[in-house]
Amino acid sequence: MINHFQSANWPDAIGANLLAKGIKEPTAIQAAVIPAALAGGNIVARSQTGTGKTLAYLMPLLAKIDVSKQATQAVIVAPSQELAMQIVQVLKETTDHTTITSMPFIGGANIKRQIEKLKKGKPHIVVGTPGRLLELVRLKKIKLAMVHTCVIDEVDRFVEDEQWAETEELGKRIGRDAQYLFVSATVPDKLEEKLALFAPAIKRIEAKGSLVPASVEHLCLWVEARNRVDVTRKLIAAENIEKGIVFVNHLQRLNETVEKLRFRKVKAVALSSESGKQEREKAIASFSANEAHILVATDVAARGLDLEGVTHIIQLEAPSDPDSYLHRAGRTGRMQRSGKVVTLFEQREHYKKEKYEKQLGIDIKAASLVRGRLVLTD
Protein backbone atom coordinates (compact mmCIF):
# COMPACT_ATOMS: atom_id res chain seq x y z
CA MET A 1 0.00 0.00 0.00
CA ILE A 2 1.26 3.49 -0.78
CA ASN A 3 2.54 4.87 2.51
CA HIS A 4 0.60 8.13 2.58
CA PHE A 5 -2.73 6.31 2.52
CA GLN A 6 -2.75 5.32 6.16
CA SER A 7 -5.94 3.25 6.29
CA ALA A 8 -6.21 -0.53 6.28
CA ASN A 9 -9.71 -0.22 4.87
CA TRP A 10 -8.74 0.05 1.20
CA PRO A 11 -8.50 -3.11 -0.87
CA ASP A 12 -4.86 -3.89 -1.72
CA ALA A 13 -5.67 -3.54 -5.42
CA ILE A 14 -6.25 0.21 -4.98
CA GLY A 15 -2.67 0.80 -3.89
CA ALA A 16 -1.44 -1.27 -6.84
CA ASN A 17 -3.67 0.69 -9.24
CA LEU A 18 -2.26 4.00 -8.01
CA LEU A 19 1.31 2.77 -8.28
CA ALA A 20 0.60 1.61 -11.84
CA LYS A 21 -0.40 5.19 -12.66
CA GLY A 22 2.85 6.50 -11.16
CA ILE A 23 1.20 7.95 -8.06
CA LYS A 24 3.76 7.53 -5.29
CA GLU A 25 3.63 10.72 -3.23
CA PRO A 26 0.62 12.78 -2.18
CA THR A 27 0.03 16.24 -3.50
CA ALA A 28 -0.39 18.97 -0.89
CA ILE A 29 -4.19 18.86 -1.04
CA GLN A 30 -4.25 15.05 -0.82
CA ALA A 31 -1.95 15.04 2.21
CA ALA A 32 -4.21 17.58 3.92
CA VAL A 33 -7.66 16.26 3.00
CA ILE A 34 -7.31 12.46 3.18
CA PRO A 35 -6.45 12.14 6.91
CA ALA A 36 -8.91 14.90 7.84
CA ALA A 37 -11.73 13.22 5.90
CA LEU A 38 -10.89 9.81 7.36
CA ALA A 39 -11.20 11.37 10.81
CA GLY A 40 -14.77 12.42 9.96
CA GLY A 41 -16.60 15.71 9.67
CA ASN A 42 -17.61 17.96 6.79
CA ILE A 43 -14.87 19.60 4.74
CA VAL A 44 -14.50 22.35 2.14
CA ALA A 45 -11.20 21.83 0.33
CA ARG A 46 -9.64 24.50 -1.85
CA SER A 47 -6.62 23.96 -4.04
CA GLN A 48 -5.39 25.27 -7.37
CA THR A 49 -6.51 23.35 -10.44
CA GLY A 50 -4.61 20.25 -11.49
CA THR A 51 -3.40 19.30 -8.00
CA GLY A 52 -5.21 15.99 -7.50
CA LYS A 53 -8.42 17.05 -5.74
CA THR A 54 -10.34 14.10 -7.24
CA LEU A 55 -8.21 11.50 -5.47
CA ALA A 56 -8.22 13.67 -2.34
CA TYR A 57 -11.93 12.99 -1.91
CA LEU A 58 -12.12 9.55 -3.56
CA MET A 59 -9.68 7.87 -1.18
CA PRO A 60 -11.54 8.58 2.10
CA LEU A 61 -14.83 7.84 0.34
CA LEU A 62 -13.54 4.43 -0.84
CA ALA A 63 -12.26 3.61 2.66
CA LYS A 64 -15.85 3.68 3.94
CA ILE A 65 -17.45 1.47 1.26
CA ASP A 66 -18.79 -1.80 2.69
CA VAL A 67 -18.64 -4.20 -0.25
CA SER A 68 -20.75 -6.76 1.62
CA LYS A 69 -23.74 -4.44 1.21
CA GLN A 70 -25.10 -4.04 -2.32
CA ALA A 71 -26.50 -0.57 -1.77
CA THR A 72 -25.61 2.97 -2.78
CA GLN A 73 -23.29 4.34 -0.08
CA ALA A 74 -21.77 7.42 -1.71
CA VAL A 75 -22.97 10.16 -4.07
CA ILE A 76 -20.66 12.38 -6.12
CA VAL A 77 -22.28 15.44 -7.71
CA ALA A 78 -20.64 17.31 -10.61
CA PRO A 79 -21.81 20.47 -12.43
CA SER A 80 -21.23 19.16 -15.96
CA GLN A 81 -21.54 15.94 -17.92
CA GLU A 82 -17.87 16.07 -18.87
CA LEU A 83 -16.65 16.40 -15.30
CA ALA A 84 -18.97 13.62 -14.12
CA MET A 85 -17.62 11.23 -16.75
CA GLN A 86 -14.07 12.23 -15.93
CA ILE A 87 -14.67 11.41 -12.25
CA VAL A 88 -16.14 8.05 -13.25
CA GLN A 89 -13.01 7.29 -15.28
CA VAL A 90 -10.70 8.07 -12.33
CA LEU A 91 -12.96 6.05 -10.04
CA LYS A 92 -12.94 2.99 -12.32
CA GLU A 93 -9.16 3.13 -12.76
CA THR A 94 -8.68 3.43 -9.00
CA THR A 95 -11.07 0.56 -8.11
CA ASP A 96 -9.97 -1.83 -10.89
CA HIS A 97 -9.71 -5.44 -9.64
CA THR A 98 -11.92 -4.69 -6.62
CA THR A 99 -15.60 -5.42 -5.99
CA ILE A 100 -16.45 -1.73 -5.49
CA THR A 101 -19.02 -0.69 -8.11
CA SER A 102 -19.92 2.71 -9.54
CA MET A 103 -22.24 4.13 -12.21
CA PRO A 104 -22.65 7.50 -13.97
CA PHE A 105 -26.03 9.23 -14.21
CA ILE A 106 -25.91 12.37 -16.32
CA GLY A 107 -28.50 14.53 -18.00
CA GLY A 108 -28.69 14.09 -21.75
CA ALA A 109 -28.29 10.32 -21.51
CA ASN A 110 -31.26 7.97 -21.93
CA ILE A 111 -32.96 7.73 -18.54
CA LYS A 112 -34.74 4.47 -19.42
CA ARG A 113 -31.39 2.78 -19.99
CA GLN A 114 -30.12 4.16 -16.70
CA ILE A 115 -33.15 2.76 -14.90
CA GLU A 116 -32.58 -0.64 -16.53
CA LYS A 117 -28.98 -0.65 -15.26
CA LEU A 118 -30.18 0.13 -11.76
CA LYS A 119 -32.59 -2.80 -11.90
CA LYS A 120 -29.63 -5.14 -12.49
CA GLY A 121 -27.77 -3.95 -9.42
CA LYS A 122 -27.31 -1.03 -7.07
CA PRO A 123 -23.84 0.56 -7.38
CA HIS A 124 -21.89 1.43 -4.24
CA ILE A 125 -21.12 4.86 -5.70
CA VAL A 126 -23.23 7.01 -8.03
CA VAL A 127 -21.74 9.94 -9.95
CA GLY A 128 -23.80 12.45 -11.85
CA THR A 129 -25.24 15.84 -12.55
CA PRO A 130 -27.72 17.08 -9.92
CA GLY A 131 -30.81 17.21 -12.13
CA ARG A 132 -30.56 13.60 -13.27
CA LEU A 133 -29.56 12.27 -9.86
CA LEU A 134 -32.52 14.04 -8.24
CA GLU A 135 -34.88 12.77 -10.94
CA LEU A 136 -33.83 9.16 -10.25
CA VAL A 137 -34.12 9.72 -6.49
CA ARG A 138 -37.66 11.08 -6.90
CA LEU A 139 -38.54 8.03 -9.00
CA LYS A 140 -37.16 5.89 -6.16
CA LYS A 141 -34.63 4.28 -8.51
CA ILE A 142 -31.68 5.58 -6.49
CA LYS A 143 -32.15 5.09 -2.76
CA LEU A 144 -30.24 7.26 -0.31
CA ALA A 145 -30.90 5.48 3.00
CA MET A 146 -27.40 3.93 3.12
CA VAL A 147 -25.47 6.95 1.83
CA HIS A 148 -22.68 7.92 4.24
CA THR A 149 -20.66 10.25 2.00
CA CYS A 150 -21.65 12.99 -0.42
CA VAL A 151 -19.10 14.85 -2.54
CA ILE A 152 -19.92 18.06 -4.38
CA ASP A 153 -17.20 18.85 -6.90
CA GLU A 154 -16.67 22.42 -8.17
CA VAL A 155 -18.98 23.62 -5.41
CA ASP A 156 -18.45 27.30 -6.23
CA ARG A 157 -20.08 26.74 -9.59
CA PHE A 158 -23.16 25.20 -8.00
CA VAL A 159 -23.91 27.99 -5.58
CA GLU A 160 -23.75 30.54 -8.38
CA ASP A 161 -26.15 28.98 -10.91
CA GLU A 162 -29.55 27.40 -11.43
CA GLN A 163 -28.39 23.91 -10.39
CA TRP A 164 -28.12 24.99 -6.77
CA ALA A 165 -31.79 24.30 -5.94
CA GLU A 166 -31.43 20.69 -7.16
CA THR A 167 -28.13 20.25 -5.34
CA GLU A 168 -29.62 21.63 -2.14
CA GLU A 169 -32.58 19.25 -2.37
CA LEU A 170 -30.23 16.30 -2.88
CA GLY A 171 -28.32 17.36 0.23
CA LYS A 172 -31.49 17.60 2.28
CA ARG A 173 -32.66 14.17 1.09
CA ILE A 174 -29.30 12.59 1.97
CA GLY A 175 -29.50 14.22 5.38
CA ARG A 176 -27.20 15.82 7.93
CA ASP A 177 -25.82 12.51 9.25
CA ALA A 178 -23.76 11.90 6.10
CA GLN A 179 -20.24 13.28 5.62
CA TYR A 180 -19.99 16.06 3.03
CA LEU A 181 -16.83 16.82 1.08
CA PHE A 182 -16.87 19.99 -1.01
CA VAL A 183 -13.99 20.77 -3.38
CA SER A 184 -13.12 23.63 -5.69
CA ALA A 185 -10.32 25.88 -6.88
CA THR A 186 -12.11 28.89 -5.41
CA VAL A 187 -14.25 29.30 -2.30
CA PRO A 188 -16.83 32.11 -2.50
CA ASP A 189 -17.54 34.28 0.52
CA LYS A 190 -20.16 32.92 2.93
CA LEU A 191 -20.09 29.52 1.21
CA GLU A 192 -20.37 27.65 4.49
CA GLU A 193 -23.55 29.58 5.34
CA LYS A 194 -25.23 28.32 2.16
CA LEU A 195 -24.14 24.76 2.81
CA ALA A 196 -25.22 24.76 6.46
CA LEU A 197 -28.79 23.75 5.54
CA PHE A 198 -27.62 20.17 5.10
CA ALA A 199 -23.93 20.18 6.09
CA PRO A 200 -23.28 21.76 9.52
CA ALA A 201 -19.89 22.41 11.16
CA ILE A 202 -17.77 22.59 8.02
CA LYS A 203 -13.97 22.62 8.26
CA ARG A 204 -12.11 24.54 5.55
CA ILE A 205 -8.83 23.11 4.24
CA GLU A 206 -6.69 25.17 1.86
CA ALA A 207 -3.54 23.84 0.25
CA LYS A 208 -0.55 26.13 0.57
CA GLY A 209 0.62 28.01 -2.50
CA SER A 210 -0.80 30.43 -5.01
CA LEU A 211 -4.09 29.99 -6.80
CA VAL A 212 -2.32 29.58 -10.15
CA PRO A 213 0.59 27.12 -10.65
CA ALA A 214 3.99 28.80 -10.84
CA SER A 215 4.78 26.67 -13.90
CA VAL A 216 2.28 28.65 -16.01
CA GLU A 217 3.41 31.73 -17.94
CA HIS A 218 0.90 34.55 -18.42
CA LEU A 219 1.08 36.76 -21.51
CA CYS A 220 -1.12 39.35 -23.18
CA LEU A 221 -1.49 40.64 -26.71
CA TRP A 222 -3.10 44.03 -27.36
CA VAL A 223 -5.50 43.73 -30.30
CA GLU A 224 -8.38 45.44 -32.07
CA ALA A 225 -11.69 43.64 -31.70
CA ARG A 226 -12.05 42.85 -35.40
CA ASN A 227 -8.62 41.16 -35.47
CA ARG A 228 -9.11 38.72 -32.60
CA VAL A 229 -9.58 35.55 -34.67
CA ASP A 230 -6.80 36.40 -37.12
CA VAL A 231 -4.38 37.11 -34.25
CA THR A 232 -5.41 33.80 -32.67
CA ARG A 233 -4.68 31.96 -35.90
CA LYS A 234 -1.24 33.61 -36.17
CA LEU A 235 -0.51 32.80 -32.53
CA ILE A 236 -1.35 29.12 -33.08
CA ALA A 237 1.09 29.05 -36.00
CA ALA A 238 3.81 31.04 -34.20
CA GLU A 239 3.76 28.73 -31.20
CA ASN A 240 3.21 25.59 -33.29
CA ILE A 241 0.41 24.62 -30.90
CA GLU A 242 -0.54 20.96 -31.10
CA LYS A 243 -2.79 20.96 -28.06
CA GLY A 244 -4.43 24.23 -27.09
CA ILE A 245 -7.78 25.58 -25.93
CA VAL A 246 -9.23 28.83 -27.27
CA PHE A 247 -11.80 30.35 -24.92
CA VAL A 248 -14.59 32.66 -26.07
CA ASN A 249 -17.23 34.40 -23.94
CA HIS A 250 -20.29 33.93 -26.14
CA LEU A 251 -21.85 31.15 -28.18
CA GLN A 252 -22.16 33.26 -31.33
CA ARG A 253 -18.41 33.86 -31.24
CA LEU A 254 -17.68 30.14 -30.86
CA ASN A 255 -19.01 28.92 -34.22
CA GLU A 256 -17.58 31.92 -36.04
CA THR A 257 -14.12 31.24 -34.56
CA VAL A 258 -14.17 27.53 -35.43
CA GLU A 259 -15.24 28.22 -39.01
CA LYS A 260 -12.56 30.87 -39.56
CA LEU A 261 -9.82 28.71 -38.07
CA ARG A 262 -10.83 25.73 -40.16
CA PHE A 263 -10.88 27.93 -43.28
CA ARG A 264 -7.21 28.71 -42.54
CA LYS A 265 -6.45 24.97 -42.21
CA VAL A 266 -6.34 24.89 -38.41
CA LYS A 267 -7.71 21.60 -37.05
CA ALA A 268 -10.29 22.98 -34.61
CA VAL A 269 -13.38 21.58 -32.89
CA ALA A 270 -16.06 23.29 -30.78
CA LEU A 271 -17.29 22.58 -27.25
CA SER A 272 -20.19 24.40 -25.60
CA SER A 273 -23.09 23.83 -23.24
CA GLU A 274 -25.45 24.02 -26.22
CA SER A 275 -23.86 21.04 -27.96
CA GLY A 276 -25.61 17.69 -27.62
CA LYS A 277 -24.05 14.95 -25.48
CA GLN A 278 -22.72 13.04 -28.50
CA GLU A 279 -21.33 16.21 -30.09
CA ARG A 280 -19.47 17.10 -26.92
CA GLU A 281 -18.11 13.58 -26.51
CA LYS A 282 -16.98 13.55 -30.14
CA ALA A 283 -15.21 16.92 -29.79
CA ILE A 284 -13.36 15.85 -26.63
CA ALA A 285 -12.43 12.47 -28.14
CA SER A 286 -11.09 14.15 -31.29
CA PHE A 287 -9.03 16.58 -29.23
CA SER A 288 -7.75 13.88 -26.88
CA ALA A 289 -6.69 11.70 -29.83
CA ASN A 290 -4.80 14.64 -31.42
CA GLU A 291 -7.08 14.56 -34.46
CA ALA A 292 -7.84 18.20 -33.62
CA HIS A 293 -5.16 20.51 -32.26
CA ILE A 294 -7.43 23.29 -31.03
CA LEU A 295 -10.54 23.06 -28.85
CA VAL A 296 -12.63 26.23 -29.08
CA ALA A 297 -14.79 26.44 -25.98
CA THR A 298 -17.08 28.49 -23.83
CA ASP A 299 -16.60 28.30 -20.07
CA VAL A 300 -18.33 24.91 -19.91
CA ALA A 301 -14.87 23.43 -20.56
CA ALA A 302 -13.05 25.64 -18.06
CA ARG A 303 -14.11 23.76 -14.95
CA GLY A 304 -13.08 20.28 -14.02
CA LEU A 305 -12.08 18.93 -17.41
CA ASP A 306 -8.67 17.27 -17.23
CA LEU A 307 -7.49 17.20 -20.84
CA GLU A 308 -4.07 15.62 -21.05
CA GLY A 309 -1.16 17.58 -22.49
CA VAL A 310 -2.71 21.03 -23.02
CA THR A 311 0.22 23.42 -23.52
CA HIS A 312 -1.57 26.67 -24.37
CA ILE A 313 -4.69 28.54 -23.33
CA ILE A 314 -5.69 31.40 -25.64
CA GLN A 315 -8.36 33.71 -24.28
CA LEU A 316 -9.76 35.19 -27.47
CA GLU A 317 -11.91 37.35 -25.20
CA ALA A 318 -10.89 38.37 -21.70
CA PRO A 319 -13.05 36.55 -19.13
CA SER A 320 -15.65 38.39 -17.07
CA ASP A 321 -13.89 37.94 -13.72
CA PRO A 322 -10.70 36.59 -12.10
CA ASP A 323 -12.37 33.32 -11.10
CA SER A 324 -13.10 32.58 -14.77
CA TYR A 325 -9.49 33.40 -15.63
CA LEU A 326 -8.36 31.00 -12.90
CA HIS A 327 -10.48 28.11 -14.13
CA ARG A 328 -9.51 28.65 -17.77
CA ALA A 329 -5.83 28.88 -16.89
CA GLY A 330 -6.18 25.68 -14.90
CA ARG A 331 -6.56 23.62 -18.06
CA THR A 332 -2.79 23.89 -18.59
CA GLY A 333 0.16 23.51 -16.22
CA ARG A 334 -1.54 20.60 -14.47
CA MET A 335 0.52 18.70 -11.88
CA GLN A 336 3.23 21.39 -12.23
CA ARG A 337 3.84 20.92 -15.96
CA SER A 338 4.67 24.07 -17.91
CA GLY A 339 2.03 25.98 -19.84
CA LYS A 340 1.15 29.35 -21.35
CA VAL A 341 -1.97 31.49 -21.01
CA VAL A 342 -2.24 34.21 -23.66
CA THR A 343 -5.06 36.74 -23.30
CA LEU A 344 -6.15 39.06 -26.11
CA PHE A 345 -7.01 42.48 -24.71
CA GLU A 346 -8.36 45.60 -26.34
CA GLN A 347 -6.73 48.85 -25.18
CA ARG A 348 -9.86 49.75 -23.20
CA GLU A 349 -9.48 46.57 -21.13
CA HIS A 350 -6.39 47.58 -19.14
CA TYR A 351 -8.53 47.47 -15.99
CA LYS A 352 -9.26 43.76 -16.53
CA LYS A 353 -5.57 42.92 -16.78
CA GLU A 354 -4.86 44.83 -13.58
CA LYS A 355 -7.74 43.08 -11.78
CA TYR A 356 -6.51 39.59 -12.76
CA GLU A 357 -2.98 40.42 -11.63
CA LYS A 358 -4.06 41.84 -8.30
CA GLN A 359 -6.61 39.21 -7.32
CA LEU A 360 -4.73 36.15 -8.62
CA GLY A 361 -1.23 37.29 -7.71
CA ILE A 362 0.13 36.88 -11.24
CA ASP A 363 2.21 38.96 -13.63
CA ILE A 364 0.75 39.15 -17.15
CA LYS A 365 3.60 40.15 -19.45
CA ALA A 366 3.00 42.05 -22.69
CA ALA A 367 3.99 40.25 -25.89
CA SER A 368 3.80 40.76 -29.65
CA LEU A 369 3.85 38.65 -32.78
CA VAL A 370 6.99 39.60 -34.70
CA ARG A 371 7.95 37.86 -37.96
CA GLY A 372 5.95 34.79 -37.03
CA ARG A 373 7.29 34.56 -33.49
CA LEU A 374 5.79 35.41 -30.09
CA VAL A 375 8.17 37.75 -28.27
CA LEU A 376 8.01 39.64 -24.96
CA THR A 377 7.76 43.42 -25.25
CA ASP A 378 7.90 44.38 -21.56
C-alpha positions in Angstrom: 0.0 0.0 0.0 1.3 3.5 -0.8 2.5 4.9 2.5 0.6 8.1 2.6 -2.7 6.3 2.5 -2.7 5.3 6.2 -5.9 3.2 6.3 -6.2 -0.5 6.3 -9.7 -0.2 4.9 -8.7 0.1 1.2 -8.5 -3.1 -0.9 -4.9 -3.9 -1.7 -5.7 -3.5 -5.4 -6.3 0.2 -5.0 -2.7 0.8 -3.9 -1.4 -1.3 -6.8 -3.7 0.7 -9.2 -2.3 4.0 -8.0 1.3 2.8 -8.3 0.6 1.6 -11.8 -0.4 5.2 -12.7 2.8 6.5 -11.2 1.2 8.0 -8.1 3.8 7.5 -5.3 3.6 10.7 -3.2 0.6 12.8 -2.2 0.0 16.2 -3.5 -0.4 19.0 -0.9 -4.2 18.9 -1.0 -4.2 15.0 -0.8 -1.9 15.0 2.2 -4.2 17.6 3.9 -7.7 16.3 3.0 -7.3 12.5 3.2 -6.5 12.1 6.9 -8.9 14.9 7.8 -11.7 13.2 5.9 -10.9 9.8 7.4 -11.2 11.4 10.8 -14.8 12.4 10.0 -16.6 15.7 9.7 -17.6 18.0 6.8 -14.9 19.6 4.7 -14.5 22.4 2.1 -11.2 21.8 0.3 -9.6 24.5 -1.9 -6.6 24.0 -4.0 -5.4 25.3 -7.4 -6.5 23.3 -10.4 -4.6 20.3 -11.5 -3.4 19.3 -8.0 -5.2 16.0 -7.5 -8.4 17.0 -5.7 -10.3 14.1 -7.2 -8.2 11.5 -5.5 -8.2 13.7 -2.3 -11.9 13.0 -1.9 -12.1 9.5 -3.6 -9.7 7.9 -1.2 -11.5 8.6 2.1 -14.8 7.8 0.3 -13.5 4.4 -0.8 -12.3 3.6 2.7 -15.8 3.7 3.9 -17.5 1.5 1.3 -18.8 -1.8 2.7 -18.6 -4.2 -0.3 -20.8 -6.8 1.6 -23.7 -4.4 1.2 -25.1 -4.0 -2.3 -26.5 -0.6 -1.8 -25.6 3.0 -2.8 -23.3 4.3 -0.1 -21.8 7.4 -1.7 -23.0 10.2 -4.1 -20.7 12.4 -6.1 -22.3 15.4 -7.7 -20.6 17.3 -10.6 -21.8 20.5 -12.4 -21.2 19.2 -16.0 -21.5 15.9 -17.9 -17.9 16.1 -18.9 -16.6 16.4 -15.3 -19.0 13.6 -14.1 -17.6 11.2 -16.8 -14.1 12.2 -15.9 -14.7 11.4 -12.2 -16.1 8.0 -13.2 -13.0 7.3 -15.3 -10.7 8.1 -12.3 -13.0 6.0 -10.0 -12.9 3.0 -12.3 -9.2 3.1 -12.8 -8.7 3.4 -9.0 -11.1 0.6 -8.1 -10.0 -1.8 -10.9 -9.7 -5.4 -9.6 -11.9 -4.7 -6.6 -15.6 -5.4 -6.0 -16.5 -1.7 -5.5 -19.0 -0.7 -8.1 -19.9 2.7 -9.5 -22.2 4.1 -12.2 -22.7 7.5 -14.0 -26.0 9.2 -14.2 -25.9 12.4 -16.3 -28.5 14.5 -18.0 -28.7 14.1 -21.7 -28.3 10.3 -21.5 -31.3 8.0 -21.9 -33.0 7.7 -18.5 -34.7 4.5 -19.4 -31.4 2.8 -20.0 -30.1 4.2 -16.7 -33.1 2.8 -14.9 -32.6 -0.6 -16.5 -29.0 -0.6 -15.3 -30.2 0.1 -11.8 -32.6 -2.8 -11.9 -29.6 -5.1 -12.5 -27.8 -4.0 -9.4 -27.3 -1.0 -7.1 -23.8 0.6 -7.4 -21.9 1.4 -4.2 -21.1 4.9 -5.7 -23.2 7.0 -8.0 -21.7 9.9 -9.9 -23.8 12.5 -11.8 -25.2 15.8 -12.5 -27.7 17.1 -9.9 -30.8 17.2 -12.1 -30.6 13.6 -13.3 -29.6 12.3 -9.9 -32.5 14.0 -8.2 -34.9 12.8 -10.9 -33.8 9.2 -10.3 -34.1 9.7 -6.5 -37.7 11.1 -6.9 -38.5 8.0 -9.0 -37.2 5.9 -6.2 -34.6 4.3 -8.5 -31.7 5.6 -6.5 -32.2 5.1 -2.8 -30.2 7.3 -0.3 -30.9 5.5 3.0 -27.4 3.9 3.1 -25.5 7.0 1.8 -22.7 7.9 4.2 -20.7 10.3 2.0 -21.7 13.0 -0.4 -19.1 14.8 -2.5 -19.9 18.1 -4.4 -17.2 18.9 -6.9 -16.7 22.4 -8.2 -19.0 23.6 -5.4 -18.5 27.3 -6.2 -20.1 26.7 -9.6 -23.2 25.2 -8.0 -23.9 28.0 -5.6 -23.8 30.5 -8.4 -26.2 29.0 -10.9 -29.5 27.4 -11.4 -28.4 23.9 -10.4 -28.1 25.0 -6.8 -31.8 24.3 -5.9 -31.4 20.7 -7.2 -28.1 20.3 -5.3 -29.6 21.6 -2.1 -32.6 19.2 -2.4 -30.2 16.3 -2.9 -28.3 17.4 0.2 -31.5 17.6 2.3 -32.7 14.2 1.1 -29.3 12.6 2.0 -29.5 14.2 5.4 -27.2 15.8 7.9 -25.8 12.5 9.2 -23.8 11.9 6.1 -20.2 13.3 5.6 -20.0 16.1 3.0 -16.8 16.8 1.1 -16.9 20.0 -1.0 -14.0 20.8 -3.4 -13.1 23.6 -5.7 -10.3 25.9 -6.9 -12.1 28.9 -5.4 -14.3 29.3 -2.3 -16.8 32.1 -2.5 -17.5 34.3 0.5 -20.2 32.9 2.9 -20.1 29.5 1.2 -20.4 27.7 4.5 -23.5 29.6 5.3 -25.2 28.3 2.2 -24.1 24.8 2.8 -25.2 24.8 6.5 -28.8 23.7 5.5 -27.6 20.2 5.1 -23.9 20.2 6.1 -23.3 21.8 9.5 -19.9 22.4 11.2 -17.8 22.6 8.0 -14.0 22.6 8.3 -12.1 24.5 5.5 -8.8 23.1 4.2 -6.7 25.2 1.9 -3.5 23.8 0.3 -0.6 26.1 0.6 0.6 28.0 -2.5 -0.8 30.4 -5.0 -4.1 30.0 -6.8 -2.3 29.6 -10.2 0.6 27.1 -10.6 4.0 28.8 -10.8 4.8 26.7 -13.9 2.3 28.6 -16.0 3.4 31.7 -17.9 0.9 34.6 -18.4 1.1 36.8 -21.5 -1.1 39.4 -23.2 -1.5 40.6 -26.7 -3.1 44.0 -27.4 -5.5 43.7 -30.3 -8.4 45.4 -32.1 -11.7 43.6 -31.7 -12.1 42.8 -35.4 -8.6 41.2 -35.5 -9.1 38.7 -32.6 -9.6 35.6 -34.7 -6.8 36.4 -37.1 -4.4 37.1 -34.3 -5.4 33.8 -32.7 -4.7 32.0 -35.9 -1.2 33.6 -36.2 -0.5 32.8 -32.5 -1.4 29.1 -33.1 1.1 29.1 -36.0 3.8 31.0 -34.2 3.8 28.7 -31.2 3.2 25.6 -33.3 0.4 24.6 -30.9 -0.5 21.0 -31.1 -2.8 21.0 -28.1 -4.4 24.2 -27.1 -7.8 25.6 -25.9 -9.2 28.8 -27.3 -11.8 30.3 -24.9 -14.6 32.7 -26.1 -17.2 34.4 -23.9 -20.3 33.9 -26.1 -21.8 31.1 -28.2 -22.2 33.3 -31.3 -18.4 33.9 -31.2 -17.7 30.1 -30.9 -19.0 28.9 -34.2 -17.6 31.9 -36.0 -14.1 31.2 -34.6 -14.2 27.5 -35.4 -15.2 28.2 -39.0 -12.6 30.9 -39.6 -9.8 28.7 -38.1 -10.8 25.7 -40.2 -10.9 27.9 -43.3 -7.2 28.7 -42.5 -6.5 25.0 -42.2 -6.3 24.9 -38.4 -7.7 21.6 -37.0 -10.3 23.0 -34.6 -13.4 21.6 -32.9 -16.1 23.3 -30.8 -17.3 22.6 -27.2 -20.2 24.4 -25.6 -23.1 23.8 -23.2 -25.4 24.0 -26.2 -23.9 21.0 -28.0 -25.6 17.7 -27.6 -24.1 15.0 -25.5 -22.7 13.0 -28.5 -21.3 16.2 -30.1 -19.5 17.1 -26.9 -18.1 13.6 -26.5 -17.0 13.5 -30.1 -15.2 16.9 -29.8 -13.4 15.8 -26.6 -12.4 12.5 -28.1 -11.1 14.1 -31.3 -9.0 16.6 -29.2 -7.8 13.9 -26.9 -6.7 11.7 -29.8 -4.8 14.6 -31.4 -7.1 14.6 -34.5 -7.8 18.2 -33.6 -5.2 20.5 -32.3 -7.4 23.3 -31.0 -10.5 23.1 -28.9 -12.6 26.2 -29.1 -14.8 26.4 -26.0 -17.1 28.5 -23.8 -16.6 28.3 -20.1 -18.3 24.9 -19.9 -14.9 23.4 -20.6 -13.0 25.6 -18.1 -14.1 23.8 -15.0 -13.1 20.3 -14.0 -12.1 18.9 -17.4 -8.7 17.3 -17.2 -7.5 17.2 -20.8 -4.1 15.6 -21.1 -1.2 17.6 -22.5 -2.7 21.0 -23.0 0.2 23.4 -23.5 -1.6 26.7 -24.4 -4.7 28.5 -23.3 -5.7 31.4 -25.6 -8.4 33.7 -24.3 -9.8 35.2 -27.5 -11.9 37.3 -25.2 -10.9 38.4 -21.7 -13.1 36.5 -19.1 -15.6 38.4 -17.1 -13.9 37.9 -13.7 -10.7 36.6 -12.1 -12.4 33.3 -11.1 -13.1 32.6 -14.8 -9.5 33.4 -15.6 -8.4 31.0 -12.9 -10.5 28.1 -14.1 -9.5 28.7 -17.8 -5.8 28.9 -16.9 -6.2 25.7 -14.9 -6.6 23.6 -18.1 -2.8 23.9 -18.6 0.2 23.5 -16.2 -1.5 20.6 -14.5 0.5 18.7 -11.9 3.2 21.4 -12.2 3.8 20.9 -16.0 4.7 24.1 -17.9 2.0 26.0 -19.8 1.1 29.3 -21.4 -2.0 31.5 -21.0 -2.2 34.2 -23.7 -5.1 36.7 -23.3 -6.1 39.1 -26.1 -7.0 42.5 -24.7 -8.4 45.6 -26.3 -6.7 48.8 -25.2 -9.9 49.8 -23.2 -9.5 46.6 -21.1 -6.4 47.6 -19.1 -8.5 47.5 -16.0 -9.3 43.8 -16.5 -5.6 42.9 -16.8 -4.9 44.8 -13.6 -7.7 43.1 -11.8 -6.5 39.6 -12.8 -3.0 40.4 -11.6 -4.1 41.8 -8.3 -6.6 39.2 -7.3 -4.7 36.1 -8.6 -1.2 37.3 -7.7 0.1 36.9 -11.2 2.2 39.0 -13.6 0.8 39.1 -17.1 3.6 40.1 -19.5 3.0 42.1 -22.7 4.0 40.2 -25.9 3.8 40.8 -29.7 3.8 38.7 -32.8 7.0 39.6 -34.7 7.9 37.9 -38.0 5.9 34.8 -37.0 7.3 34.6 -33.5 5.8 35.4 -30.1 8.2 37.8 -28.3 8.0 39.6 -25.0 7.8 43.4 -25.3 7.9 44.4 -21.6 
